[in-house]
């Protein structure tokens, strides 16, 4: 099989992984609260169960990323992480006690930690000009899973039989269903996933491209021996071939990885801005997800059907938004897409503060204001999500990309834990909840504006043999 087909099947498999992650969220979330009640769990166990998944992913993501940076073998990591997904969902299916149910979400969350390795792999195997489009398509796959997940609940809720000593009903069936789905995915990964070489190694050639993290005027004309690792000069053909082969095929040692991490890689201005954008975006998104169901019940008397229709329409909008951003990213710089997304999110938050904090007037106007607010919030999400992931992959070192993506996803995991906790206690005080969200959005918008010139891929420096230079 040629490299093009391997690349296509590998990317399709990654899309399937993200699709299943969205389906899992969609089939378990609607039933977990009632499941916990049957197991006589106190109300706070719902928050613990939802946060447990994010917590274990937050902790294990950087470790999986560091492993992928060292080995450059993401297939093994994905196969291992899926075993945790299988085990976690089977534990959810057993459900003997509330503690087993809580443990099941912790174990399944370890499987989600492989996302950092996947994003690191995609960074190494894509060109910078196509990366945003690839990320947008992968994220759209998860949103598609969130959209079609409720359709599986239509038949899972009808389950009522015994499987040996185990009871299969509408509460336990999501666990065994996802256990089977992740098991089938293992065979797909074994047959259709390849650890592709980095894009530079795949293309070959005698030219090395290295992204320097310094400004052009800061590069000395003559480097010292201590700076040799960052300095390139003309060499003979044998040296070029040897250096190119070593740098592109040999994974970095653990010492080099930690040296990169310790050199303020994640403390540079542009990286801090993007990590802050990641946190604030997911914090606001999960906070809105937490408050939207009580709000629709209080003001519009939405039941299960009304909320299902609403979530379905929201899913369609987000998917279309991701594909629009995929198209837009090939024509507009990532930082411009990020700025546009933050502006839309600010407008949406201002709208909600004006019209949804103290609804007055007729029922029709309240519903219209709510629809517009939700539409604007979801409209800005793909812009910010795709652009900040794409930019983050370009402003951080490629050799430690797995670890860096793990840190980024851990920051997002922390946001998904704190967002619901913040919104859960403030559904009766929308001014405070939305006011904090707007303050955070204003802060990251100002940070983005001040650092706009730094939110760009570092200039590539070409190094090739040049006989005229006397090498």
C-alpha positions, 0 to 999 in steps of 0.5 A: 500500500502506498503512502498516500493510501496509508495516510488517508486510512490513518486519518480516517481512523483518527476521525473514527476515534473522535467520533466514538468519543463524541458518541460515548459522551452523548449516550452516557450523559443522559442516563448517568444521573438516574443510574446513580440514583438507582445506586443510591448515590448522593446528588454530588456524585453526578458532579464527581462522575462527570469530573472524574473523566476529565480529571484522569484525562488531565493527568495522563495526557501529558504522560502519553504525549511525552511517551509519543515524543520519545518513541514516535509510535502513537499506534501502540499508545492508542491501542493501550488507551483503548483498553482503558476505554473498554475496561472503563465502559465494562465497569460502567455496565456492571454498576454494582455500586456508586463507587464502581460507577465513579471508578469506571469514569476515571478508568475511561478518562485514561483512554481519552488521554491519548488525544495529546499523542494524536494531536502531536502525531497530526502536527508532525505528519501535516504541513502547516498550511493544511494543519488547521483544516485537518484539525477542523475535520477531526473536531467535526468528527467528535461533534458528529458523534455528539449529534448522532449519539442520541439516536443510539439511545433510541434503541438502548433505552428499549433494552431489558434482558439478562446477559448471563448474570448481568442485567441489560437495561437502559442504564447499563446498556450504554456501557456494554454498547460502548465497550463493544464499539471500542473493541471493534475499533481496536481491530480497525486500528490494527488494520488501518492505522500506520505510524506515518513518518514526519512530513519532512522525512516523507518528502525527502530531499536535501533541505532541512527546515527548522523553525527557530524560536527567535527573532531574525535580528537576534540571530548572530552572524557568527555562533559560538560552539554552545549555540551549535545546536541552533546554528546552521552552515554550509556543509558537504553532501555527506554531512547534509545527508547524515544530519538530515537522516538523524534529525528526522528519523531518530526520536529525541532522547528523554533528556532532550525532551525534558531540556526542551520543557525546561527552557521556558517552552510553555512560558513564552508569551504566545503560548501563554495566550493560546493556553489561556484561550483554550481554558476560557473557551472550554470554561465558558462552553461547559458553563453554558452547557450546565445552565442551558437545561435548567434555563429552558425548563424554567422559561420555556418548559422544555422536556426531553423532546424539546432539549433533544431537538435543541441539542440536535440543531446545535450539533448541526450548527457546530459541525457546519461551523467546523467545516466553514472554518476548515475552508476559511483557514486555507484563505485566512491566517489562524490569528485572524480566525482566532480574533474573529472567534473571540469577537463573536463570543464577546458579542454573544456574551453581551447579548445574553447579559442584556436579554437573558439575565432578567427576561421581560416582555412576552414569551416569544421574545424570550425564546427568540433572544435565547435562540440568538444567544445560543446561535452566537455562542456556537458560531464563535466556538469553531473559530476559536477551537480550531485556530488556537489548536493550529497556532499552538502546534506551530509556535511550540517545538515539534520534537516535544509536540506530544507533551505540549499538546498534552499540557494544552488538553490538560488545561482544557480538562481543568476548564471542563471541571471548573466550568460546570462547578461555577455555573451549577451554583449560579443558575439563579444569578445569571448576572454573576455567571455571565459577567464572569464569562464576559470578563474572561472573554474580554481579558483573552481578547485584550491579550490576543490583541497585544500579542497579535504580532507573535501569534504566527508561525516562526520563519523557517530557515533553510539549510542546504549544501552550498558549494559556493559558500566554501563548505 
